[in-house]
Amino acid sequence: MLKGKYKLKILNKFKKENIAYFEEKKRFVIVILVMFLIIFIAVKLFQIAYASYESTAKLNANIEKAVYILKEGGMEFNIDLNKIEPSPDPYIYKFSISNFNGNKHSDVDIEYSISLTTTTNLPLTYELYRNENYDDENATNLFKNMTVKQDIDGAWYNYLEGKEQYYFPYEEDLTDIYTLVIYFKEENKMITDYADSIENIEVKLDSHQVTE
């Protein structure tokens, strides 16, 4: 009789030790899983932050001209393409538009629009992107339609107009970065008429004060 009770006591003790062991093992597995989850989330957040930094750095790189809108009115500037040749790759030109310049700052809220006028000497295609890398997925080309106009002297021009008005409140220092993408298709290499042609590209900004 005592022998049976002794066996039962040992069996119960063994069961309790097993339960304690499995509980400890379960807690250990949970801790490991939580650690892996934390590491996974940290890696994903780092990748997102780095991708954002890389995209911003890429956007801010190689800005060739800075333009400052400090008051309402019109403003134009030309883009110097130097010698442009047919190529499978686009030509990239970046410029920025700001409502401040050092200590000088616009003292009114300003809205502005942007347009592009070019000669028709070369069969170029134009795209314009605002605060986006042109090769980003879902990047928006501001110039979807190009019209051809003739001036009073009979010369023909391409005209591309942005439909949006962009807002600069005077309380903030703001900068818009534009990327102009120009395509000159490689197939035009065989057309000798384009060899010595020069294209003039003019960017025009129209700005006005915003009043309540």
ChimeraX attribute file (.defattr): number of C-alpha atoms within 10 A of each C-alpha:
attribute: neighborCount
match mode: 1-to-1
recipient: residues
	/A:1	5
	/A:2	7
	/A:3	8
	/A:4	9
	/A:5	10
	/A:6	11
	/A:7	11
	/A:8	12
	/A:9	12
	/A:10	12
	/A:11	12
	/A:12	12
	/A:13	12
	/A:14	12
	/A:15	12
	/A:16	12
	/A:17	12
	/A:18	12
	/A:19	12
	/A:20	12
	/A:21	12
	/A:22	12
	/A:23	12
	/A:24	12
	/A:25	12
	/A:26	12
	/A:27	12
	/A:28	12
	/A:29	12
	/A:30	12
	/A:31	12
	/A:32	12
	/A:33	12
	/A:34	12
	/A:35	12
	/A:36	12
	/A:37	12
	/A:38	12
	/A:39	12
	/A:40	12
	/A:41	12
	/A:42	12
	/A:43	12
	/A:44	12
	/A:45	12
	/A:46	12
	/A:47	12
	/A:48	12
	/A:49	12
	/A:50	12
	/A:51	12
	/A:52	12
	/A:53	12
	/A:54	12
	/A:55	14
	/A:56	14
	/A:57	11
	/A:58	12
	/A:59	19
	/A:60	17
	/A:61	9
	/A:62	12
	/A:63	14
	/A:64	10
	/A:65	12
	/A:66	14
	/A:67	18
	/A:68	16
	/A:69	24
	/A:70	19
	/A:71	16
	/A:72	17
	/A:73	12
	/A:74	13
	/A:75	14
	/A:76	13
	/A:77	12
	/A:78	13
	/A:79	17
	/A:80	12
	/A:81	14
	/A:82	8
	/A:83	10
	/A:84	18
	/A:85	16
	/A:86	20
	/A:87	14
	/A:88	11
	/A:89	12
	/A:90	15
	/A:91	16
	/A:92	15
	/A:93	18
	/A:94	21
	/A:95	18
	/A:96	18
	/A:97	17
	/A:98	18
	/A:99	25
	/A:100	19
	/A:101	14
	/A:102	5
	/A:103	5
	/A:104	10
	/A:105	18
	/A:106	21
	/A:107	14
	/A:108	18
	/A:109	20
	/A:110	22
	/A:111	18
	/A:112	20
	/A:113	17
	/A:114	20
	/A:115	18
	/A:116	20
	/A:117	20
	/A:118	21
	/A:119	18
	/A:120	17
	/A:121	15
	/A:122	18
	/A:123	13
	/A:124	15
	/A:125	12
	/A:126	20
	/A:127	18
	/A:128	24
	/A:129	19
	/A:130	19
	/A:131	16
	/A:132	22
	/A:133	19
	/A:134	20
	/A:135	9
	/A:136	9
	/A:137	8
	/A:138	9
	/A:139	14
	/A:140	17
	/A:141	18
	/A:142	19
	/A:143	19
	/A:144	13
	/A:145	12
	/A:146	14
	/A:147	10
	/A:148	13
	/A:149	12
	/A:150	10
	/A:151	8
	/A:152	6
	/A:153	6
	/A:154	8
	/A:155	10
	/A:156	15
	/A:157	18
	/A:158	16
	/A:159	17
	/A:160	22
	/A:161	17
	/A:162	15
	/A:163	12
	/A:164	11
	/A:165	12
	/A:166	12
	/A:167	17
	/A:168	21
	/A:169	16
	/A:170	16
	/A:171	11
	/A:172	12
	/A:173	13
	/A:174	13
	/A:175	17
	/A:176	16
	/A:177	18
	/A:178	21
	/A:179	21
	/A:180	20
	/A:181	18
	/A:182	18
	/A:183	19
	/A:184	20
	/A:185	16
	/A:186	12
	/A:187	10
	/A:188	16
	/A:189	14
	/A:190	10
	/A:191	9
	/A:192	9
	/A:193	11
	/A:194	16
	/A:195	15
	/A:196	9
	/A:197	12
	/A:198	15
	/A:199	18
	/A:200	15
	/A:201	18
	/A:202	16
	/A:203	15
	/A:204	17
	/A:205	17
	/A:206	16
	/A:207	21
	/A:208	17
	/A:209	17
	/A:210	14
	/A:211	7
	/A:212	4
